């Protein structure tokens, strides 16, 4: 005997509102919905295949985050973008992102580890175009926010990330290439998978850029009374290394002491740094007010060996 048709279970409204929220959020963040543009809730309901309630709940959440503005009897509109707020947003994110990354590395479960490995693989194969890089950067940050296991922290970080992304998309044609910056997230993801080794040297800078503690690391180097760069110039600097070097020397210039020992004459330093503009800036902060002590003769190590 054929069973009568049973009513299908209703879809979870919280899941539907989450789907509507993510879809509308992404359109606002990528400026598919331009700042100041009206938001057609009826069209969204049809496009997303959900009811009015999930869309209205999504709009309510986005209004609390400042991404949309709701005017009674006038409608809902995408909020304006204030480019000058980026530095303040970044200042807050630098502190919160570092804390979230530390929590994520210690609290990640097996599913998180699998997702982190997939993101690492994606980093290695992604094209260097700006738009895909920004999309992957956002996905990695949202993943870390979820892994931190603190809903209040994750909510705040997502809100600040959305605000940053809108500014980045608005100014994407003026942004420097993002490939190196996004690929620096590899160390952060490997800390979550447990495949990360304690950084030293240039690796520590990569981690600092990834987890938001770059400014703190620069501050630590700026406060060192005497910084020694030993055997400097053994290999040409990468783009990231020369920019880090310029940041360090800029903070220390005419304030604290820096000793640079090198087997190369100063005339060769420009080529070792690489980029002519950055090389000029670095050497301007090093050469002109420096005490140069040229040394000659055999290596001290070789001399000591002869005495043994």
Secondary structure, DSSP 8 states (H G I E B T S, - for coil): ------------HHHHHHHHHHHHHHHHHTTSS-TT-B--HHHHHHHHT--HHHHHHHHHHHHHTTSEEEETTTEEEE----GGGHHHHHHHHHHHHHHHHHHHHHH--HHHHHHHHHHHHHHHH----HHHHHHHHHHHHHHHHHHT--HHHHHHHHHHHHHHHHHHHHTGGGS---HHHHHTHHHHHHHHHT------THHHHHHHHHHT-HHHHHHHHHH-SEEEETTTTSS---HHHHHHHHHHHHHHTTTSEEEE--SS-GGGHHHHH--HHHHHHHHHHHTTT-------SS-HHHHHHHH-
